[in-house]
Amino acid sequence: MAATDSQTRSRQWLGRLRTPGPAAALSAEEREACLACTTELLRAGRAELAIPLLTELTRVCPRWAPAWRLLGFAQREEQRMGEAAMAFDHAVQLQPEDALSALARAETAYARGLPAADLFAAARRLAPQDLQVLRGAALAQAAEGQTAQAEELLESVLARRPDWLEGHKTLCALRWTRGDHFAYAESFAHATRAEPQNQPLWLAWFSAVAQARDWEAARAVIGAAEQTLGFSPALLLARLFVASESGELAEAERLFAASASLVDPIRELAYLRHHLRLGRLELAEDTALRLTQSAAATTVWPYLSLIWRLRGDARAAWLDGAPPYVRAIDLDFANGELEELASLLRGLHTARAPYLEQSVRGGTQTDGQLFFRGEAIIERTRLAIEAAIREYIAALPPLDARHPLKCEALGDRILYGGSWSVRLQAHGYHVSHTHPKGWISSAFYVSLPPPRALGTAPAGWLRFGTPPPDFGMGLPPYLEVEPKPGRLVLFPSTMWHQTVPFESGERLVLAFDVRAPRQPN
C-alpha cells in the first residue's frame, strides 16, 4: 500500500473513531484493519501520522494490547519517550506473556537512562533465546555497573552462537571502553575458528581492529581470512582500505587498479580520499560529485568543500557559507542550572576510553541518546536548545534543493540523530571530523576550566574548516569559536571541525545532531 493511500485511509479511520456514540465501536475485523493501516504508516516512516489514529484506537479499544504496543513504537519513533514508556506499560499489563511488549518496555527504559536490567530479565524469561533481548540485557547490566556480568552473558551466548555479529561488536565495545586495548576483539578469533568459512565474521573482526587503526592487526586478519577463504572481492577491498588509510600509497594504487571492475561505495569513498592525498583534485571532484547522487551524499559533501577551497572555486562559499554557517548563541542558564547539568553528565561518564569510531582523544563520550533521558534538567536544556535551533534555521538563506543544509524547511518538530556528552581532560581534543548522519550539529558548553588552566588561546576552542592532517592540505581554518559556559554553537553537519587541545582541567560539553526533516507527502 502506498503511503498516500495509508494517509487517506487513516483520515477515514480517524473520522470513524471520532464519531460520537456507538458508531465508533469496531468489530474484531475492523480493529485489525485499522491497526494494519497504522502499521503501513509506520513502515512508510510516518509515525507522526500514525500516533493520532492509534491514540483514538486505544481510546475506543482500551484493553487491546496490540494497539497500545504499536502506539508505543510510533511514539518512540517520534522520540516521545515518556509517552512510549506508558504505552508499553499498558501493553505489558494487558498481555503480560507478550515478549515483544516486554522487550520494548525494557529498551525504552534503558534509552531513558532508567534501571532496566530487571525489565530485560523479565523479557528473557519470555524469550530466553532472543538475541536482541540478550544484547539489551548485557547493555543494561553494564549501564548499572555490572560490566563483568555483561561480558560473561555475551561470552556465553557467543559460545553457542559464534555467528552473532552484533554480540561480537557489543562485547568488543564493552572491552575497549573499559580500557582493554589488547584482547578487546578476542571473541572474533574464537568465532572464526569455530566457523572458518563465515566471511561476515572475518570482515567484522577486520572492521573492529581497523577502527582502532591497528593496521598490523588488520593486515593479519585479512591474511588469515585469505588463507582460509581464498580470493574474495570483499577481502580485496579490506586490503585496499588498509593500504590507502595507512599511507601505503603505491600499494593502494595497485589495489585500486586490481579492483577497478568492482562497484562498491566503500571503494568509491576510499578512492576519493586517495585522490585527495595525492593532490588529484579533478579526479577527486569527479568522484565526489558522482557520489552526491547516491546514499553517500552526506559523507562526500565535506570533501567537495576541501576540493573547491583548494581550487578557489566559488562553490565552496555556496556550500559552507560566506561567512560560514556557524553561529554561537549564548543561552540563558543560571549558574546553578549549569552546575546541576554538569553534575548529571559527569555521572554518565563511566567509561575509561571513547568508543572506537569516535573522534574523542583524551576523554570519553557517553553512549545512547542523552535527550531521551527523563531528568528535568535535561528537558529544560533541550527546550532552550530547540528555541535556538529554530532561530539558527530562520536566519539561513532561502531554500536551495541542491544544498545539503538549506534543502528543507524545519517544520513543526525537531528530531535528533544522536545526543551525547563529551568530557575532555588535560590535553584532550577532537580530531577533525564531520557528522555524516546529521543535518545540523552542535556543541553546548556546560563546564570549562578557568582561562589560565585552558592555556593560551585558542586552546580548547572549536575550530572549523581544517581538514584531517593526513591529507596534507594546509588549509587554514574558517574561524575559531571561544568556548563559554552556556554557549551553544550550531553548524552544518557537513563542515569539518575539531577541538584544539588545552592544558588542564575538565571541558564538559553536551552535543547533538539534528536529523534532516522529512517533507510531508
Secondary structure, DSSP 8 states (H G I E B T S, - for coil): --HHHHHHHHHHHHHHHTSSGGGG---HHHHHHHHHHHHHHHHTT-HHHHHHHHHHHHHHSTT-HHHHHHHHHHHHHTT-HHHHHHHHHHHHHH-TT-HHHHHHHHHHHHHTTS--HHHHHHHHHH-TT-HHHHHHHHHHHHHTT-HHHHHHHHHHHHHH-TT-HHHHHHHHHHHHHTT--SSTTHHHHHHHHHSTT-HHHHHHHHHHHHHTT-HHHHHHHHHHHHHHH---HHHHHHHHHHHHHTT-HHHHHHHHHHTTT---HHHHHHHHHHHHHTT-HHHHHHHHHHHTTSTTHHHHHHHHHHHHHHTT-THHHHHHBTTBS-EEEE----HHHHHHHHHHHHHH---SS--TT--EEEEEE--S-GGGS--HHHHHHHHHHHHHHHHHHHTS-S--TT-TTTSS---S---EEEEEEEEEEEEEEE-SB--TT-SEEEEEEEE---HHHH-STTTT-EEES---GGG------SEEE---TTEEEEEETTS-EEE---SSS-EEEEEEEE-------
